[in-house]
């Protein structure tokens, strides 16, 4: 690789890092504001439901990020020649696997992790206020949320590795529905 090509690659990578930083900052700010303000006004059951949804969202996007990195591009070339719905969008995902994985697993996944921590703290405060517990339940709830998230992502990685073609194709179909038509 020539010196000029290396410089262009480094500049492109730096642009992506900056875009990733800005995207993460803005999304995190928006989601944190909405979830913490929304959850603080809810009763215990809906707040817990939102916590579960945030954890699941993080796990699902982690699965997508892994699936895109391990999917076989050749299978989608064959589907694209047969004009199978979503195959062209699936190819775009695979060709941009590092960025897609970064957005899915790191940006969205990490934001969900931070949000689940904040939401679990708010839920712990609600539980403590309602039940008047003699110990701080926040530590137990925080550990439970972390354990569920980490084990869910570990389980999800196995699913993503075994079913990458199906997962990427389904995401490609969803993207196809939202593409410019």
N, C-alpha and C positions, 0 to 999 in steps of 0.2 A: 504494500500500500504506500502511495507516495505521501510526501509531507503535506501537500495541499489537501489530499483526501482525508488524512488524519485530522487536520485542522477543522475541516468542514464537519467531520463526524463529532469532534469534541464540541464545536459550536452548536450543532443540532442537539447533542445530549444536554448541554447546558441550558438551551432553550426549553427542553422538556422538563428539566429539573425545576426551572423557574415557573413554568406553567403548572406543574404538579404542586408546587408550593402554594401558588395563588389559588388553585382549584381547591386544595385541601383546606386552606384557611377560610375561604368564603363558604364552602359547604359546611364545614365544622361550625362556623359562627351561626349560620342559618339554622342548621339542625339542632345545635345546642340550645339556641334561643327558643325555638318552637317546642322542643321536647321538654325542657326544664320548666318553661312557663306553662305549657299544656299539662304536664304531669303534676305539677304542684297544685293545680286546681281540681284534680280528679280524685275520686275516692280510690281505695286500695285495689279493688279488683281491676278497674280499667287501667290504672297505672301499671299493675303487674302484667296485664295483657300487652301493653305497649312495650314493656321491658322484654318480654318474650319475643315480640315481633322484631325489635331492634337486634336482639341476639341472633334470631333466625336470618335476618337480612344480612348480617355480617357473615354468617356461615355460608349462605347461598352465594354471595358475591365472591367469597374465597373459593368456593367450588368452581365457579365460572372462571376465575383467574387461573386456577390450576389446569382446568380442562383445556383452556385455550393454549396453554404452553405445551401440552402433551398431545394434542390432537394431530392426526395425520392429514396433512394438506392434500395429499394425492386423492384421498377419498372424496374431498369436496370439489376437486377439479372434475372428477368423473360425474358427480351430481350436477355441477354447473353446466357441463356439456349436455346433460339431459334436461336442463332447465328446471331442476327441482327447486321449489320455493325455499328461499333462505340460504341457498348454497353460496351465492356470490357474497352475501353479507358475512357468512361464516368464513369464507376465504379471507375477507378483509380483516376479520378478527384474528385469524391465525397469522397472517402476514404482519400484523402489528402486535403480536403476542406479548412482547415485553411491556409495551405501553398499556395494553388492555389488562394484563396481569397487575401492573402497578396501580391502575385506577380501581380495579375490582378488589384485589386482595389488600392493597396498602391504603389507598385513599378511602374507599367506602368501608372496607373491613376495619381499619383502624379508627375511623370516625365512629363506627358502630360500637367498637370496644370502649371508647371514651364515653360515648353517650350511655351505654349500658351501666358503666360505673357511676355516672352522675344520677341516672334514674334510680339505680339501686340504693344510692345514698338517700334520695328523696323518699323512696319507699320505706327505708329503714326508719327515717324520721316519722313517717306516718304510722308505722307499726308501733314504734316506741310511744308515740302520743296516744294511740288508741288502747294499747294493752298495758302501758306503764311497766315496761320490763325493767328488772333490776340491773341488766347488763346491756352493753352496746351491741345490738343486733347487726349493726352496719358491717362489722368485721365478718360475721358469719355470712351475711347476704352477699357481700363483696367477694368472698372466697367462693361461694356457690356459683355466682355469675361467672367468675373467671374459669372455674372448673368446667362448667357447662359449655362456655365458649371454646375453650381450648380442646376439650374432648370432641365437641361438635365439629370443629374444624379438622381435627385429626381423622374423624370418621368421614367427613366430607372429602378430604384429599384422596382417600381410598376410592370413594365413589367416582370422583373426577378422573382418576387414573384409569379405572375400569370402563367408564362410560363417556369418555371425552367426546367421541364423535356425536353421540346422541345429545349431549349437553350443548356443545357448540352449535349444532344444527338447530336446536330449539331456540337458543339465543339469537341465531341468525334469522330465524323465522320471525321472532318478535321484532328485531331491528328492521326487517323487511316491511313489516306492517306499518312502522313509523317513518320509513324513509320517504323521500319526496315522491309522492304519487298524486 
